[in-house]
């Protein structure tokens, strides 16, 4: 089956009523989690920023006599923000970076969260694909909870390590785009392929597919990751990712199991 046929079949399967129902779950669960996280972070921020002590001193010389003036004030709530906006020369620049960083973190967190959520839905989605198109292929699978948790933890730690190691590249134009996205793509690629392959194949079959179709799988996950960078798009199309890769793995598994 050609890549075009796989893509068209995946879109067709995604638009079925049952799959569209599945696609609502990541969106609803993510909204609830993001809502809770937002208010927790906001509460911590308000608690720490509700009061701020500002101290400064200035020494002037009048007629050869030094005079030192001390300024001490406690700023709270809106008065603190007014002070910062009034006295910070580059407050507009700071605001830009704050909003840019917030948007960047929101996209990253949404991808991370969606990948975790669809991991729980993947077996059910793939069973639906098996019933409709791959009844001749047994879903053997090799995943279990300890191995899934270990891989998630390992991938998350490597992702954090990559974030740290790539810091020097964050300040180089164009390269910083790759450097900022490479760690999250690594986590996205590893978890998505594990979720799909571990539900369909044996461990040996998964290794064979990963070896012989490495470039094909990387290309597909890279394209899916680019779609994920559209703000919150992953909450609606995450199920499509599983369907698309599911077709790929079912077809590859069929090839491996066919008598030579």
SVG drawing of the C-alpha trace seen along z (x, -y; Angstrom):
<svg xmlns="http://www.w3.org/2000/svg" viewBox="-21 -74 54 93">
<polyline fill="none" stroke="black" stroke-width="0.4" points="0.0,0.0 1.4,-3.4 1.9,-6.2 -0.9,-8.2 -3.3,-5.3 -2.3,-4.9 -2.9,-8.6 -6.3,-8.6 -7.4,-5.5 -6.2,-7.1 -8.2,-10.2 -11.3,-8.1 -11.0,-6.1 -10.5,-9.2 -13.7,-10.7 -15.8,-7.7 -18.2,-8.5 -16.5,-6.1 -13.0,-7.6 -14.4,-11.2 -15.8,-10.2 -12.4,-9.0 -10.9,-12.3 -13.1,-14.2 -11.5,-12.5 -8.0,-13.9 -9.5,-17.4 -11.8,-17.2 -9.2,-15.6 -6.5,-18.1 -8.9,-21.0 -9.5,-19.8 -5.8,-19.3 -4.8,-22.6 -7.5,-24.4 -6.2,-22.9 -2.6,-23.6 -3.3,-27.2 -5.0,-28.0 -2.4,-26.1 0.4,-28.1 -1.6,-31.3 -2.2,-30.8 1.5,-30.2 2.4,-33.3 0.0,-35.5 1.1,-34.2 4.8,-35.0 4.2,-38.3 1.5,-39.7 4.1,-41.6 7.5,-42.9 9.9,-44.9 11.8,-47.5 14.9,-49.1 17.2,-51.6 19.7,-54.3 21.1,-57.3 24.1,-59.5 24.4,-63.1 27.0,-65.7 25.8,-69.2 28.5,-71.8 31.0,-69.1 28.8,-67.3 27.5,-63.8 23.8,-63.2 22.4,-59.7 18.7,-59.1 17.2,-55.7 14.0,-54.4 12.1,-51.6 8.6,-50.5 6.4,-47.5 4.5,-46.9 1.4,-44.7 -1.0,-43.4 -1.7,-46.0 0.6,-48.6 3.6,-46.3 2.7,-46.0 2.2,-49.7 5.6,-50.3 7.3,-47.9 5.5,-49.3 6.2,-52.9 9.9,-52.5 11.0,-49.7 12.4,-51.3 12.1,-48.1 8.8,-46.9 7.4,-46.4 10.3,-44.1 9.9,-42.2 6.1,-41.8 6.9,-40.4 9.3,-37.8 6.9,-36.8 4.0,-36.2 6.3,-34.5 7.7,-32.2 4.2,-31.5 3.0,-30.6 6.0,-28.4 5.6,-26.5 1.8,-26.1 2.5,-24.4 5.1,-22.2 3.0,-21.2 0.0,-20.5 2.1,-18.1 3.6,-16.4 0.1,-16.1 -1.6,-14.8 1.1,-12.2 0.6,-10.8 -3.2,-10.8 -3.3,-9.0 -1.0,-6.4 -4.0,-5.1 -6.3,-5.2 -4.0,-3.6 -4.9,0.1 -8.6,-0.6 -8.1,-2.6 -5.8,0.1 -8.3,2.8 -10.9,0.9 -8.5,0.8 -7.9,4.5 -11.6,5.3 -12.2,3.2 -9.1,3.9 -6.6,6.3 -8.6,9.2 -5.8,11.5 -3.2,9.9 -3.2,10.8 -2.4,8.0 0.3,9.8 1.9,6.8 4.7,6.7 3.8,3.7 3.2,3.7 2.8,0.9 6.3,1.1 8.0,1.0 5.7,-1.8 6.5,-3.9 10.2,-3.2 10.3,-4.3 8.2,-7.4 10.6,-8.4 13.7,-7.6 12.5,-9.6 11.5,-12.5 14.9,-12.6 16.7,-12.5 14.4,-15.2 15.4,-17.4 19.1,-16.6 18.8,-17.6 17.1,-20.9 20.2,-21.6 22.8,-20.5 21.4,-22.5 21.2,-25.8 24.2,-27.3 22.2,-26.9 19.2,-28.8 20.9,-32.1 21.8,-31.3 19.1,-32.3 17.5,-29.5 19.5,-26.9 17.5,-27.8 14.3,-26.7 15.7,-23.2 17.4,-23.2 14.2,-24.2 12.1,-21.6 14.5,-18.6 14.1,-17.6 10.3,-17.5 10.3,-15.8 12.5,-13.1 9.9,-12.5 7.0,-12.7 8.7,-10.2 9.7,-7.6 6.4,-7.6 4.2,-7.5 6.0,-4.7 6.2,-2.7 2.5,-3.0 1.6,-1.8 4.3,0.9 3.9,2.4 0.2,2.9 0.5,4.7 3.9,6.4 6.2,8.7 9.3,7.0 11.4,8.6 9.0,7.5 9.0,3.9 12.8,3.9 12.8,5.2 10.3,2.6 12.2,-0.2 15.4,0.9 14.1,1.4 11.6,-1.5 13.6,-3.9 13.6,-6.8 10.0,-6.3 8.9,-6.4 11.0,-9.5 9.6,-11.3 6.0,-10.5 6.5,-11.5 8.3,-14.7 5.3,-15.7 2.9,-14.8 5.1,-16.8 4.9,-19.9 1.1,-19.6 1.3,-19.5 3.1,-22.8 -0.2,-24.5 -1.5,-25.7 -3.7,-23.0 -4.2,-21.2 -2.8,-18.0 -5.9,-17.8 -8.1,-17.3 -5.9,-15.2 -3.9,-13.1 -6.2,-10.1 -5.4,-10.6 -1.7,-10.2 -2.4,-6.8 -4.5,-5.7 -1.9,-6.8 1.0,-5.0 -1.3,-2.1 -1.9,-1.4 1.9,-1.6 2.6,1.0 -0.2,3.3 1.0,3.4 4.6,3.9 3.7,6.6 1.7,8.4 4.8,8.4 6.9,9.9 4.4,12.6 3.7,13.7 5.4,17.0 8.6,16.3"/>
</svg>
